[in-house]
Amino acid sequence: MEAKSQLLNLKPYQPGKPIEEVKREYGLDKIVKLASNENPYGSSPSVKDAIVSEAAHLGLYPDGYSAELREELSEFLGVKKGNLIFGNGSDEVVQILSRSFLHEGTNTVMAANTFPQYKHNAVIEGAEVREVPLLNGEHDLNEMLKAIDGQTKIVWLCSPNNPTGHYIDQKSFETFMAEVPPHVLVVSDEAYYEYVEAEDFPETITYLDRYPNLVILRTFSKAYGLAALRIGYGIGDEKLITAIEPAREPFNTSRIAQAAARAAIKDQDFISTCSERNREGLQQFYDFCQKRGLVYYPSQANFILIDFKEDSNLLFQHLLERGYIVRSGSALGFPTSLRITIGDKQQNGEIIEHLENYLLVSGNTEKETV
Ligand SMILES: *Cc1c(COP(=O)(O)O)cnc(C)c1O
């Protein structure tokens, strides 16, 4: 028996270290996990009630079409019901799009480095992956355009980009969309949309009428705080959504997830409070970086990539042993950086203190050896 040869070169997704494992390994009671861009404030309190009510119906299959959530979300977003496709996380929408468009002989264009699942799924489908290096943490849209040819099926834009936090501004997006040939699908992955504060961030939904080759991805995993329930969605032209629906598993989103998402959308106060606190948290890290002369990318998301000019695995380990799980940049293409999820004020303060101590000690050693 032989699996597809392309699987040989792939590793399963490496998630942030699980809390329980770190507790056991280092004999710690308290763990702060700021590694997977989860919401440190959880989710809206109304979500729990919705889940409890839905728990009465666990014997029933979910509505694969998500009719009620679809109705409410389409109203909230100002799109038609037929513009939406739901996934078991937006990860699954990435998979559905890849299954629908990519195969041997085709290619797909993306930034390097960006969210790894675009490449992962493309490799599984046997498509050629064309990676265009970031320019100062930003998508190099001109080079991405040049990488497109007659066999290109999908171009992935990640905005704000994971792991840099940079976004594609409205003017750049408009120019790009005007130049992308119509046979190419443009996917704008906006997993951190709710955190964005930049005024020139494009409202990509308003471009759907003009560009039937545009799909927008959003999720309930990040600002909405429902990562455990696995629910995200794509927004696109009705014809395109209808065409890819058969590639979706029949019962891909659970009853619980649908009920939780419906409750979550209704509590926009929770979202605005979280994004405001996120801004304040980002400022804590900006202040720290400025004080220490560290290079960082200004972020429109709920994480920050900081360059410590040291082996990121050592820094990662230093924090881990003290009960703070972050993301080492080595796995993300930034071997001297850490990607830190913005936590609450206290968590940010604690982690900054540990980083200060680390820098102080490593600074002292340098002086002693001189
Ligand atoms: C977290 C993340 C996702 C996946 O989110 P799920 O909806 O939980 O699958 C997609 N894209 C980017 C850029 C992300 O950071």
The ligand as an SDF file (V2000), in Angstrom:
LIG
                    3D

 15 15  0  0  0  0  0  0  0  0999 V2000
   -5.8160   30.8890   12.7530 C   0  0  0  0  0  0  0  0  0  0  0  0
   -5.8350   31.1220   11.2820 C   0  0  0  0  0  0  0  0  0  0  0  0
   -6.7220   30.4520   10.4460 C   0  0  0  0  0  0  0  0  0  0  0  0
   -7.4940   29.2290   10.8520 C   0  0  0  0  0  0  0  0  0  0  0  0
   -8.4800   29.4350   11.6760 O   0  0  0  0  0  0  0  0  0  0  0  0
   -9.5980   28.3290   11.9390 P   0  0  0  0  0  0  0  0  0  0  0  0
  -10.8400   29.0380   11.5420 O   0  0  0  0  0  0  0  0  0  0  0  0
   -9.4820   28.0350   13.3830 O   0  0  0  0  0  0  0  0  0  0  0  0
   -9.3460   27.1340   11.0850 O   0  0  0  0  0  0  0  0  0  0  0  0
   -6.7670   30.7830    9.1040 C   0  0  0  0  0  0  0  0  0  0  0  0
   -5.9470   31.7050    8.6020 N   0  0  0  0  0  0  0  0  0  0  0  0
   -5.0600   32.3510    9.3660 C   0  0  0  0  0  0  0  0  0  0  0  0
   -4.1820   33.3620    8.7540 C   0  0  0  0  0  0  0  0  0  0  0  0
   -4.9660   32.0730   10.7210 C   0  0  0  0  0  0  0  0  0  0  0  0
   -4.0370   32.6850   11.4630 O   0  0  0  0  0  0  0  0  0  0  0  0
  1  2  1  0
  2  3  1  0
  2 14  2  0
  3  4  1  0
  3 10  2  0
  4  5  1  0
  5  6  1  0
  6  7  2  0
  6  8  1  0
  6  9  1  0
 10 11  1  0
 11 12  2  0
 12 13  1  0
 12 14  1  0
 14 15  1  0
M  END
$$$$
